[in-house]
Amino acid sequence: MRALTIAREFSTARSLIYAPKQFSQQLQQQQQQSKATEETFVPFSQLQQQRKLLESELITILDGCNDLHQIKQVHARILYNGLNQCCYVLTKFIRMLAKFNVPMETYPRLVFDQVRYRNPFLWTSLIRGYLLQGSLKESIVLYGSMRIEGIDPVSFTFSALFKACSEVLDVGLGRQIHTQTILVGGFTSDLYVGNTLIDMYVKCGCLGCGRKVFDEMPDKDVISWTELINGYAKGGDMESAAALFDGLPLKDMVAWTAMVTGYAQNAKPGEAIQYFERMQNAGIETDEVTLVGVISACAQLGVVKYANWVCHIAERSGFIKNVVVGSALIDMYSKCGIVEDAYRVFEGMKERNVYSYSSMIVGFAMHGQGHAALKLFHEMAETDIRPNRVTFVGVLTACSHMGFVEQGRQLFASMEKCYGVAPAADHYACMVDLLGRAGRLEESLELAQTMHVDPHAGVWGALLGACHIHGNPDIAQVAASHLFELEPEGIGNYIVLSNIYALAGRWDDVSRVRKLMKMKGLKKNPGYSWVEGKNGVIHEFVANDLTHSKSSEIRRVLEDILDRLKARGYQPNLSSVPRDVSDEEKKHILMTHSEKLALAFAVLTTSVASTIRIMKNLRICEDCHLFMCGASQIIEREIVVRDNMRFHHFQDGKCSCGNFW
């Protein structure tokens, strides 16, 4: 069978020697030159020079091949000129076959097997071909055969093998090959091998081994440094990443980008923005990857000044037209509380994809603009762009936040039937949330118990939240029991259950939950809020913390707002304090909630015409929600609060959520 394959492939190659194709003209010119050479005596040195010239021309022609047929034409010329033993040309030939996904076991392997004296580059071309086609085992067997024949590998041999090990995350095999670089000798100082070795260890999660390789390398380039910086960033160790970055002699765009995206991905947006600003001041060019990283940081921080600054840079550098950057800007403006600017970016995009639409739909949803989200979804359905899982999470969230139960049901039913998107746990979580918020707790529980995929914490968390809204401790206990198994260290679940028991007056159960928290060593995350002051300076406030330099003024502003609210009938919602303490103490606790402190500071320090934007790490409580509604009417300013679930736009005594939150 193998002989038959050889005959077939080589017969095809020979038949192409005289092929009257346009691609063959260059090859035929070489044939005419060869005939002219045969008619005259040529010195051996000149023949060698002509042969090298011919080999170089064939390499160039191979580079220009666009399909397998053209490659076979070149093979015909290789055979015609007696170069079927030339490792230099055949190495390129096999690499081109690999490029066009020709199975290594057939044509390339047959060509390789007919070469009597194979050099390490020819061996490596075949090893690399097998690796590209996912045959790691066969490539290792080939490497063993190469060593048995006494052929020493080259740096490309090891780099190809290390890349393959990193792709399949086989650090054990990677270590064995690492040992080979030492045993063979001469590769411990090879920069290219060292870099791919670092990359392999980093991707396999062995950061310490990667660092050891780095430290022992006599010569390093920016790739060496950046690979390790990326490794630290992905592992969440930004302190080590920063220390390494500071020691990098010449910092290029890739290294700067690694730091910006690293801080953004590790929820340290302030540091990400600082590094991006340093990068700008250093005159380093910015690409779309850097921009997406800093845009993500701005979205996390939620500060308008930085959002506008980064958007201006994107416009100035021409990346505003990039669909990835545009989609990121939509998400950023949405999370900064300016959904109008998000839509402005969306409308200005000449090219849109599913991510652009999904970002805008999610933006509308988190701002309580359910009608706009549904309208955009239906507009998207009229285009060639198909919605994906994220799109449906956005539109179902919009229905949940607005109480559109029937629309949500219809969309959920249409996912797989009309769009081929199978509902995942996130979509079920949206439906559980939708039904639960609407007060259909029994139906919500039944859906969670009968859904077609395993429910994750988001599903049971949605049900627990709905039980808090409607005060159902029995179903809450069911949801919490699942959450305690899925997220045993998730303190928020214990706190919500405790609050539900407290609202129901079941203080024994409250005590039981708190004892469980104490036994597990869980500590409540403090509530904090931050607000943008003058010149974009961020001021952070922690609940019950009156150590701010303007604390006395903040207290006076709060007392003034409170007095005016009470004159209009406001009474603190004492149930928002799930503690068995006196009413006076509850009132004091409520008045020192972080978002109220942030509001008073903004009233004190910002212009009367500006919108107040407050970001909060936890959900806003019922009393603060009521307080903000009244305050927006008293101070005659729009107040935007972003909690960990959605945006609330308070204006003229009303909230955009319609109290359906």
N, C-alpha and C positions, 0 to 999 in steps of 0.2 A: 504493500500500500504506500509506504514511504517512497520507494523507488518511483512508483507511478506519479506521485505528487511532484517529485523532483523533475521528472521528465516533462510533466505538464507545465510547471512554472518556467523551466529553462527553455522549453520549446516556444512558449509565449514570448519570452525575452528575445530569443533569436529571431523570431518572426517579425519582431519590431525593428530589427536592424535597418530594413529597407522600407519601413512604414512611411507612406507619403503623407505624413501629418505635418501641420505647420510647426508643431513643437520639435519635429525631427530635423529641421533645417540646420540648426546650430550643430547637431550631432553629425550631420552629413558633411559639414565643412571640415570637421575633424578627420573624417574618413578620407576626404580628398587630400588633406595635408599629409596623411599617413602614406597614401599612394605616391605622392611626390617625393617623400623621404626615401621610399624603397628604391627609386630609380637612381639615386646618387649615394656615394659613400659618405657616411657621417661619422665623425669621431665619437668614441664611447662617451666622453665627457659631455658632448653636445646631445647625444641620445638621452643621457640622464636628465639633462636640463629640459629637453622636450617632454620627457615622461613626467617630470614634476609639473610642468606647465599644463599638460593634459589632465593630470590628477586635480590640479587646482580648478581647471575649467569645469570638470565633472562635479566637483564639490559645489561650485557656483550654480550650475544647472540644477543640481539636486535641491538646492535651497529655493529655487524658483518653481519647483513642482507643485501642482495644485491638486493632483489626484493620483491614484494608484497606477492608472494607465501611463501617465507621464513618467512615473518612477520606473516602471518596467521598460520603457524606452531607453532610459539612462542605463538600466541594467544590461540591455542589449549591447550598448556601446562599451560598457565595462568588459563584457565577454569578448567582443570583437577586438578590443585593444589588448587582450591578455592581462587584464587587471583583476581577474577573479581571485588572486591571492594577495591583492594590495589591501592591507589592513586599514590604511589611512582612508581610502575611498569607501571601503565596505563598512567602516564604522559609521560614517555619515549616512550611508545607504540604509543601514539597519535602524538608525535613529529616525530617519524619515518614514520608514515603514511603521515604526512605533507611533509616530505622530498621527498617522492616518489609521490607527487602531487595527493594523493587520495582526492577527493572532501570532504571537511569537513562535508557537510550536510548529507553524507551517512554513511559510515562505522564509522569514528571517532565520529561523533555526537551520533550515536546509542550506542557506547561503553560508552561514557561520560554520557548519560542520564540514564544508568542503575546503576550508582554509587550513593548510597544513601547519603553518607557523603563526599562531595567533598572538597578538600583543595584548597588553592589559587594557588598552582602549577599546579594542574589539570585544573583549570579554565584558567590559563594563557596559558597552552599548546594549548587549543582549540582556545582561542582568537588569539594567535600567528599564528595558522594554517590558520584561516580566513584571517588574515592580509597578510600572505605570498601569498594567492590566490587572493588578491585584494579586499576582502570583508570588507572594513573599516566599513561600516554601520552595518553589522552583528556583528562585533567585539565590537562595541560600545554598541549595544543592549545586548550582552553577559556580558560586563562589568557592565551595569546597573543591570542585573539579579543577578550577583555576589554580588553586593552591597546590593540589596534587601534581599538576603539570609543572610546578615550579615557577609559575608566573606570579610576580609580586603585584599587588593591587596598586592603584593610583588614588589620589585624593578623591576623584570623582566616584570611584567605586564605593568608598566608605560614606561619602555624603549622600549617595543615592540610597544606600542601605539604612542610614540613620533617618532619612526622611520617611522611608517606608515604616520603620519602627514607630515613629511619632504618629503616623496616620492611624496605625492599628493599636497604638498605646501599649506596645509590648516592650516594657522597659527591661525585662529579663533578657530578651534577645539583644536589645540595644546595648546592655552591659557586656554581653559576650563579644559583640562586634567592637565595642570600645576596647576590650582586652586585646583584640586582634591588632588594633592600631599601635598598641604598645609592643606586642610580640614581633610584629613585622618590622617595626622601627621606622623612625623618620617622620612620623605623623603627629607627634605630640606638639610640634611647633608649626604645624600646617594651619593657617588661619581659616581656610575654607572648611576643613574638617572640624576644627574647634567650634566654629559657629553653628554648624549643623548638629554637632554633639550637644551643645548648650540648648539648642532649640528642642532636640529630642527629649532631654531630661526635663525641661520646663513643661512641655506639653504632656509628658507622662506624670507630672506632679512631683517630680524629684528635684525640687528647687535647690536643695542643699548640694546635690551632685553637680547641678548646672553651675552653681557658684564656685565649687571647687575647680571645675574645668576652667572657668573664667579666670580664677586667681592664678592658676598654673600656666596660663597661656603667655608666652614671652611677648607676643605681638597681638594687639587687639585693634579692631576698627570700630566704627560707630555701630555696626551691626551687632558686634559682640556685646556692647554695652546695652543697646536697645532691647535685644532679646531678653536679657536678664531683667531689665527695668520692667518690661511687659510681664515677665513672670511674677515679679513681686507685686505688680499692680493687680494682676488677676487673682493672686492669693490674698489680696487685701492688706498687704504690708507696704503701705505707702511711705512709711518712715524709711525703710531700707531702699525703696525705689528712689526717694528724694536724695538720700545720701549717695547712691550710685550715680544719679544724674548730676549732682554737684561735682563729682569727680571726673565727669566726661570732658575731655579737653575741648573738642569741637562738637557743639550741639547742633544737629541738623533738624529739619522739619519733623522727621519721623520720631526722633527722640523727644522733642517738645510735645508732639501729639500724644505720645505714650503717657506722658505725665498729665496732660489735660484730660484725656479720656479715662486714665486710671483714677484720678480724683473724682471725676464725675460718676464713674461706675461704682465707686466705693462711698457714695452719698456724702461727699465732701465738696459741695458746689463752690463754696467760697474759695477754697484752695485752687480748684480748677480754673476759676476766673482769674485769680492772681497769676497763675502760670501762663495763661493765655495772654494776659496783659504784658507780662514780661517778654513773652515771645514776640508780641507786636512791637514792643520798644526795641527789641534786638534786631528788628528788620527782617525776621524770618518769614519766608513765604508761607501762606496758609492754603490748605487744600480742603476739599469737602469733608474729609474724615475729621480734621481738626475742628472745623466749624460745627459739625454734628455733635462732637464731644462737648464743646463749650456751650452750644445751644441747649444740650441736655442739662448742663449745670445751671444755666439761667432758668430753665423750666423748674428745676428743683427748688431754686432759691425764691423764685416768684417776684423778683424785683424789676420793675418796669424800666428803670434807668439802664440796667445791664442788657435787658432784652432789646431795647432800641439801639443800643451801642453795637451789639453783635449783628443785628439786622442791617445796620448801616454798613458794617464791614462786609457782610455777605453781598450787599448791593454793589459796593465799591469794587469788590474783587470779581464780580460777575457770576458768583455762585448762586445768586438769588434765583436764577433760572433753572438750577439743578433740581430735579424732582425730589431727590433725597433731602437736600438742604431745605427746600420749600416745605416738605412734609414735616420736618423737624421744627421749622419756624412756626408752623400752624400749632403744633403741640405746645411749643414754648409760650406763645401768646395766650393760648387757652389756659395754661397753668399759671400764667401771670395775672389772670383775671380780666384780660382784654380780648374777649371773644370776637369783638368787632374787628380788631386788627388781624386776628387769626383768619377771619373770613376775607379780609382785604388781601392777604397773602394768597389765599386759596383762589380767589377770583383772578388774581394777576398771573397765575401760573399758566403758561402756554401748554405745558405737558402735565397731565395728571395721571396718577396710577392708583391702585387700590389702597396704598398707604396714605396718599393725599386725602382721598375721600374718607377713609377710616379715621384719620386724625381729626378731620373737621367734624365728622359725626360724633366722635367721642367728645370733642370740645363742646359742641352744642349740648350733649347729654349732661356733662358735668356742671354746666351752667344753668341747667333747668330749662333749656329751650328745646323741649321735646318735639314740638311741632316742626321747628326748623330741622331737627335731626331726621325726622321721618320724611320730610319733604326732600332733603338732600339724598336720602337713601333711595327714594323713588326716582329721582333724577339720575342717579348712578345706574339704576336698573335699566334706564333707557339707552345707556352707552354700551360699548363693547367690554367695559371693565366689569369683571365678576366680583361680587363681594366675597370676602374670606371670613375666617373665624373672628378676627378682630372687628371687622365691620359689624357682624351680628352682635358681638359683645357690646359695642357702642350703641346700636339701635335698641337693643333689649334693655340696656341700662337707662336709656332715655325714657322708655316706656315705664320702667320701674320708678324712676324719680318723679314722673308726672302722674302715675296711677292709671296709665293706659292699659288696663288689663286685657281687653279684647284684642287690641292691636298687637300687644305682646304675644298673645296666644297664636294669632294668625302668622306672625313673623316666625315664631318658633316652629310652627308646623310646616312653613314653607322652606326652611333651611335646606333640608336634604332633598325634599321633593322637587323643588324648583331650581335650586342652586348647587346641589351636590355637596353641601357642607354638612357633614355629620355632626350633630350636637355633641359637644365635649362637656366636661364637668363645669367649665366656666359659664357655659350657656345655661346649664341647669341651675347654677347658682343665681343667675339673673332672674330666672323664672321663679325660683323659690323666694327670692327677694321681692319680686313683683307681687306674687300672691300674698306673701306675708305682710308686706306694707299695706296691702288692701284689706287686711284683717282676715284673710282666708287661711288661718294658721293650720287647720286640720288638712286642708287640701295641699298646703305647702309641705307639711310633714310627709304626707303620702307620696308626693312627687320625689322628695329626698330619699325615701325608703324604696322606691320602685324604679328609679332612673336606670338607664341602660348601661351606664358606666359607673365605676366606683366613685362615690362622692368624696371630694376632698374637703379640706378645712373651710374653703370658701362657701361651700353649700351649707354646711352646718352653722357657719358663722352668720350667714344671711338669715337663717331661721332663728338663731339666737337673738339677733338684732331686732327681728320682727316681734319676737316675744317681749323684748324690752319696750317696744313702742306700745304694744297692746296689753302689757301686763299679764302675761300667761306663764306663771312659774313652772307649771307641770310640763308643758312642751319644751320650755327652756331647759329643764333638767335633762330631757332626752337629747336635745341638741348638744348641751354642754358635755354630756358623758362621751359622745363621739369626739368632740373637740379635745377633751382631756387625753384621749388615746392618740389622736393625730398630732396634737401640739401640746405635749405634756409641760413644756416650759413657756407656753404662751400665756403670759399673765393677764392679758386683756380679756381672755375668755372667763377667767375666774372673777375678774372685777365686774364684768357685765352680769354674770349670774348672781353675784353678790348684790348688785344694785337691783336686780329684778326681785330678789327675795326681800330686800329692804323696802321697796315700793309696796310689796304685798304685806308688809309688817311681819314677815317670818324671820324674826331676829335670831332664832336658834339656828336656822339654816345659814343665815349670814355669818354667824360665829363659826359654824362648821366649815364653810368655804374659806374663811380667813385663816383658820387653823391649818387647813390643807395648804394654803399658800405659804404660811410660815414654815410648815414642815418641809416643803420643797425648796425653801430658801428664795422664794420669788419676791421681788420688790417692784412696787408700782413705778412705772415711768412717770416722771413729773410732767405735768402739762405746761407747755410753753408756747408763746406766740412771738412773732417778729413782725415788725412794721418798717417800711421804708421812710426814713426821715429826709431832711434836706440833703441835697447833693448825692442822693442814693445811699446814704449811710444807713446800715441796718441796725435797728435797736431791738434787742431780745428781752422778753419779759417772762419770768417764771411765776407760776401761781403762788400767791401768798408771799411774794418777795418784794419788799419795799425798800431795797437798797439802792435803787436807781438814783442818780444825782439829782433828778427832778421829782423825787418821790412826794415831797410835800405839795408841789404844784399839781401833780397827777392826782393826789388825794382830793384836793380842792375841786378840780374839774369833775371828778367822779361824783363827789357829793352834790355838786350843783346839778348835774344831769339827773341824778337820782331824785333830788327834791322836786325837780320839774316833772319827772315821770310820775312820781307819787301824786302830784297835783292832778294828773290826768287819769288816776286810778290804777297805776301800776302797783302790783304786789309781788315781791320776790317769790319765785317758785321753789319753796323749801324742799320739795321732793327731789330736786336736782342734787341735793346733798344726801347721799345714802349712808348717813351715820346716825347713830343713836345719841345725838347731842341736843342741846337746847336750841330753841328757835333763834335766839340772838346770835349764838355761835354760828348757826347755819347762815344767817344773813351776812355775817362777817366773812365767812368762807366764800360765799357767792360774790361778794364785792371785790375780792382780791383774785378772781379768776384772771388768767393771763391775758385773754382777749379784751377784757374790760380795761386792764392797765394799758394795753397797747392802744386802745381807742382813745383813752384820755390823753396819752402822750401825743398822738397824732393831732387831736383837736388843739392841743397846746402849741404845737410846733409847725404845723403845715398851714398853707393858705386856705382861706375859707371857701374858695371855689373848687379846690381839688378833691378828687375822690380818695377816700381812705381805704387802703388795701391792707388787710391783716391776714397773715398766714399762721396756721395752727397745726401742731403735730397730732392732736387728738380730735375726736368729734366734738363739735360745739354742743353744750348742754342746753336743756330746754329754757332755763332761766336766761342764759346769755343770748339765746335766739330771741326771746321776748324782749330783752333789754335792748338789743341792737335795732329791732324793729322800731321801738319807741324813740331811741336816740337819733335815728336817721331823720325822724320828723322834727325833733327838737332842734338839732344843730343844722337842719336843712342841707344835709350833704349825703351823697351816696356812700354807703359803707359796704365794702366787699370783703367777705370772710371766706378763706379757703381752709376747710378742715380736711381730715384725712379721707373724706368720702366724696365731697363735692364743693361747689361754690354757692355761696348765698349772697345775693345782691339785695341789700336793704335800702329802700328808698320810700320816702313819704309814708313811713309807718308800715310798709309791707315788705315781704321777702319774695324773691323770684321763685322760691320752691313752693309757694302757696301753702306753707306749713305742712307739706307732704314730704317730710324728711325723716 
